[in-house]
Amino acid sequence: MTILISFDIDGTMEIGDPAGAVTLEMVKTARAKGIITGSCSDRPMSAQRAIWEQYGVEYDFVCYKHLLSDLKTQFEVEEYYHVGDRDDLDRKYAIQAGFGFFWPDEAAASPLLL
């Protein structure tokens, strides 16, 4: 089964401001399982790329969270998920795009990232 997981950065990932529950090791674990990963954030896409590259973590995509639905035209997978910390943005855009949604602490405990 092919899976895609997009991560918000701030409040979601350990490298965000504020820091969140999802670690870079968790992202690496997901990638090792064949999961397509990247970020969907309010940060400029160049800043998102710079973060992944600064920490030496491979990624498949970056996008703005309000364009989350565009990932479905770029990647044909069986399951799509977004991980974020804000109900009014992350959860809202995930649901609108037809993605499953995890809060950061739920994602950190998910078998997908462990």
C-alpha positions in Angstrom: 0.0 0.0 0.0 1.4 3.4 -1.0 1.0 6.2 1.6 1.8 9.9 1.5 2.2 12.0 4.7 2.5 15.7 4.7 3.8 17.5 7.8 3.1 21.0 9.0 6.3 22.4 10.5 5.6 24.9 13.3 3.9 23.2 16.3 4.1 19.8 14.6 7.8 18.9 14.1 10.6 19.0 16.6 12.4 21.6 14.3 9.4 23.9 14.3 8.7 27.1 16.1 7.3 26.1 18.5 8.6 22.6 18.5 6.2 19.7 18.1 6.1 16.0 18.8 7.1 14.7 15.4 10.9 14.0 15.2 13.1 13.9 12.1 13.9 10.3 13.0 10.1 9.5 12.7 10.1 11.0 9.2 13.2 9.0 8.3 11.5 5.8 9.6 8.4 6.6 7.5 10.6 7.1 4.4 12.4 3.8 5.1 8.9 2.1 5.0 8.4 3.6 1.5 6.1 6.4 2.6 6.1 9.5 0.5 6.9 12.5 2.8 7.2 16.2 2.7 5.9 19.4 4.2 2.8 21.6 3.7 3.2 24.7 5.7 2.5 28.4 5.8 6.3 29.0 5.4 7.6 29.9 1.9 8.4 26.7 -0.1 12.0 27.8 -0.4 12.2 27.9 3.5 10.6 24.5 3.7 13.2 23.0 1.3 16.0 24.7 3.3 14.8 23.2 6.5 14.8 19.6 5.1 18.2 20.2 3.5 19.7 21.8 6.6 18.9 18.7 8.6 19.8 16.3 5.8 16.4 14.7 5.6 15.1 13.7 2.1 11.7 14.9 1.1 9.4 14.3 -1.9 7.5 17.6 -1.9 6.9 20.9 -0.3 3.7 23.0 -0.7 1.5 25.5 1.0 -1.1 23.9 3.3 -4.0 25.6 1.4 -2.8 23.8 -1.7 -2.7 20.4 0.0 -5.2 19.0 -2.5 -2.7 19.6 -5.3 -0.7 16.7 -4.0 -3.3 14.4 -5.3 -2.5 15.4 -8.8 1.2 15.0 -8.2 1.2 11.6 -6.4 -1.2 8.8 -7.0 -1.3 6.8 -3.7 -3.8 4.8 -1.8 -3.8 6.8 1.4 -3.1 10.5 2.1 -2.5 12.0 5.5 -1.6 15.4 6.9 -0.1 16.0 10.3 -0.7 19.4 11.9 -1.4 21.3 15.1 -4.2 23.8 14.1 -7.8 23.0 13.8 -8.7 26.1 11.8 -6.0 25.5 9.1 -4.3 22.1 9.2 -7.4 20.0 10.0 -9.6 22.1 7.8 -7.4 21.9 4.7 -6.8 18.2 5.2 -10.5 17.4 5.4 -11.2 19.6 2.4 -8.5 17.8 0.4 -9.8 14.4 1.4 -6.8 13.6 3.5 -6.8 11.7 6.8 -5.6 13.9 9.6 -3.4 13.4 12.7 -2.5 15.8 15.5 1.2 15.7 16.2 1.0 13.5 19.3 -1.2 11.1 17.4 1.2 10.9 14.5 4.2 10.4 16.9 2.4 7.3 18.3 1.3 6.0 14.9 2.8 2.8 13.5 3.4 4.7 10.3 6.2 6.7 12.0 7.5 4.1 14.5 
